Amino acid sequence: MTELHLWLRHEIRTTERRTPVVPSDARRLVGAGVTLTVEESPQRVFPAEAYEAAGCQVVPAGSWTGAPADTVVVGLKELPDAPDGPGESPGEAAMLRHRHIFFGHAYKAQPGARALLRRFAAGGGTLFDLEYLVDEDGRRLTAFGYWAGYLGAALAVLHHRGRLTAPLRPLSKKELDDALHPAPGDERFASLVIGALGRSGRGARAALAEAGLEPTCWDLPETRALDRPALLAHELMVNTVLTTGPSTPFLTDKDLAEPDRRLRTVCDVTCDVGSPYNVLPVYDTVTDWADPVRRLHARPALDLIAIDNLPSLLPEEASTDFSAALTPLLLEFGVGGEWGRCLDRFTEACRELGARDEGLGDA
Ligand SMILES: NC(=O)c1ccc[n+]([C@@H]2O[C@H](COP(=O)([O-])OP(=O)(O)OC[C@H]3O[C@@H](n4cnc5c(N)ncnc54)[C@H](O)[C@@H]3O)[C@@H](O)[C@H]2O)c1
């Protein structure tokens, strides 16, 4: 490994305690010759001292903006906003000059997607979006899905049983499982996982099993001709699909008003709100740790949980798994075919946008 300089940035969301690289993997990277700079981050689940002990240089939070041009900035979630310049063009401070690795949520016409790509185009930087770090068959190589599904299903069950207390806070798996185990007198109810064969789906099934439930499991074959009455006959549903194109919505406003509906609790792990590919177009804002549940319909009641940073509630387990998958890929940064595919997807997104926005041009 030659002269790779990675910069692990602080996450700006105050609830984000995860990190894409844990200290034990930081040690592995440093041992392989990578320079790893780590920003201080008050809420990260691992303290800065653990990275320092692993041979990393520790710097103040947010200092990546002044990092050398050849640095690769590594994070998980959104970058801090920066003011626009004259007109709609990104201002000096908004321009992104570095290579960045994080979840950009910028290729499915999500809110803010265009603005983010414009920031990269203006600064000449590159986004290596972790969602598009895939193998030759298009399968994701790094993902938090399992723990997202686990948490989503767990919160849905706790709410359905009247045991969810807000605000939510990060916890250990043992604490979560202790709350999830059925108490004497708890009734079984019909639950459904859609996207059951995926990472999140597997996590959701594991959590439901922990809660003493045996969910119905649907994946692509079962939703091709959607059996709406069957779906609405479940009391609890966890949506964990990964959509890459338009598909039939699983719930519509008409289903919410359906008087015979037994469905009472929905957890949308997918959280594609705002995207044209959203399979649950019955709500327009995600929920959060302070207010995890929103009533979508009064009679019959339907409650929604749609939290887009679920794995952050189990930050240690989620970070450790993710880091184990990402670290070998970081050791191949710029060489492995997965990074080339990731770059191609960014270039394509910029080009698509450029076709609609003359100000952007190709990246
Ligand atoms: N809320 C959160 O905090 C959070 C965290 C991580 C991931 N996610 C999201 O969860 C989603 C799932 O991620 P994953 O890693 O489990 O993906 P995955 O690719 O491992 O699994 C997705 C599954 O959905 C199935 N599927 C796709 N379209 C379907 C349809 N129309 N009907 C039925 N099944 C369908 C696929 O066959 C696959 O089995 C993604 O959108 C991801 O962005 C959310």
The ligand as an SDF file (V2000), in Angstrom:
LIG
                    3D

 44 48  0  0  0  0  0  0  0  0999 V2000
  -33.2750    2.9750    8.1240 N   0  0  0  0  0  0  0  0  0  0  0  0
  -31.9670    2.7550    8.2230 C   0  0  0  0  0  0  0  0  0  0  0  0
  -31.3180    3.1730    9.1850 O   0  0  0  0  0  0  0  0  0  0  0  0
  -31.2780    1.9440    7.1580 C   0  0  0  0  0  0  0  0  0  0  0  0
  -29.9770    1.4770    7.3800 C   0  0  0  0  0  0  0  0  0  0  0  0
  -29.3810    0.6540    6.4260 C   0  0  0  0  0  0  0  0  0  0  0  0
  -30.0570    0.3760    5.2470 C   0  0  0  0  0  0  0  0  0  0  0  0
  -31.2960    0.9140    5.0350 N   0  0  0  0  0  0  0  0  0  0  0  0
  -32.0280    0.6580    3.7930 C   0  0  0  0  0  0  0  0  0  0  0  0
  -32.6580   -0.6150    3.8660 O   0  0  0  0  0  0  0  0  0  0  0  0
  -32.8940   -1.0700    2.5440 C   0  0  0  0  0  0  0  0  0  0  0  0
  -32.5210   -2.5360    2.4190 C   0  0  0  0  0  0  0  0  0  0  0  0
  -31.1120   -2.6830    2.5550 O   0  0  0  0  0  0  0  0  0  0  0  0
  -30.4320   -4.1270    2.5230 P   0  0  0  0  0  0  0  0  0  0  0  0
  -28.9980   -3.9380    2.8200 O   0  0  0  0  0  0  0  0  0  0  0  0
  -31.2150   -5.0590    3.3670 O   0  0  0  0  0  0  0  0  0  0  0  0
  -30.6340   -4.5200    0.9900 O   0  0  0  0  0  0  0  0  0  0  0  0
  -30.5090   -5.9730    0.3600 P   0  0  0  0  0  0  0  0  0  0  0  0
  -30.1930   -5.7530   -1.0670 O   0  0  0  0  0  0  0  0  0  0  0  0
  -29.6180   -6.8460    1.1760 O   0  0  0  0  0  0  0  0  0  0  0  0
  -31.9690   -6.5750    0.4770 O   0  0  0  0  0  0  0  0  0  0  0  0
  -33.0810   -6.0320   -0.1590 C   0  0  0  0  0  0  0  0  0  0  0  0
  -34.0900   -7.1370   -0.4070 C   0  0  0  0  0  0  0  0  0  0  0  0
  -35.2650   -6.5110   -0.9390 O   0  0  0  0  0  0  0  0  0  0  0  0
  -35.7760   -7.3690   -1.9360 C   0  0  0  0  0  0  0  0  0  0  0  0
  -36.6660   -6.5930   -2.7890 N   0  0  0  0  0  0  0  0  0  0  0  0
  -36.3600   -5.5900   -3.6400 C   0  0  0  0  0  0  0  0  0  0  0  0
  -37.4640   -5.1050   -4.2260 N   0  0  0  0  0  0  0  0  0  0  0  0
  -38.4980   -5.8150   -3.7120 C   0  0  0  0  0  0  0  0  0  0  0  0
  -39.9050   -5.7890   -3.9260 C   0  0  0  0  0  0  0  0  0  0  0  0
  -40.4730   -4.9310   -4.7800 N   0  0  0  0  0  0  0  0  0  0  0  0
  -40.6590   -6.6770   -3.2430 N   0  0  0  0  0  0  0  0  0  0  0  0
  -40.0970   -7.5440   -2.3690 C   0  0  0  0  0  0  0  0  0  0  0  0
  -38.7870   -7.6120   -2.1220 N   0  0  0  0  0  0  0  0  0  0  0  0
  -37.9930   -6.7550   -2.7960 C   0  0  0  0  0  0  0  0  0  0  0  0
  -34.5220   -7.9140   -2.6270 C   0  0  0  0  0  0  0  0  0  0  0  0
  -34.8090   -9.0830   -3.3820 O   0  0  0  0  0  0  0  0  0  0  0  0
  -33.6280   -8.1780   -1.4360 C   0  0  0  0  0  0  0  0  0  0  0  0
  -33.8000   -9.4820   -0.9090 O   0  0  0  0  0  0  0  0  0  0  0  0
  -32.1050   -0.1450    1.6230 C   0  0  0  0  0  0  0  0  0  0  0  0
  -32.9900    0.7710    1.0050 O   0  0  0  0  0  0  0  0  0  0  0  0
  -31.1760    0.5740    2.5570 C   0  0  0  0  0  0  0  0  0  0  0  0
  -30.8340    1.8700    2.0820 O   0  0  0  0  0  0  0  0  0  0  0  0
  -31.9120    1.6680    5.9770 C   0  0  0  0  0  0  0  0  0  0  0  0
  1  2  1  0
  2  3  2  0
  2  4  1  0
  4  5  1  0
  4 44  2  0
  5  6  2  0
  6  7  1  0
  7  8  2  0
  8  9  1  0
  8 44  1  0
  9 10  1  0
  9 42  1  0
 10 11  1  0
 11 12  1  0
 11 40  1  0
 12 13  1  0
 13 14  1  0
 14 15  2  0
 14 16  1  0
 14 17  1  0
 17 18  1  0
 18 19  2  0
 18 20  1  0
 18 21  1  0
 21 22  1  0
 22 23  1  0
 23 24  1  0
 23 38  1  0
 24 25  1  0
 25 26  1  0
 25 36  1  0
 26 27  1  0
 26 35  1  0
 27 28  2  0
 28 29  1  0
 29 30  1  0
 29 35  2  0
 30 31  1  0
 30 32  2  0
 32 33  1  0
 33 34  2  0
 34 35  1  0
 36 37  1  0
 36 38  1  0
 38 39  1  0
 40 41  1  0
 40 42  1  0
 42 43  1  0
M  CHG  2   8   1  16  -1
M  END
$$$$
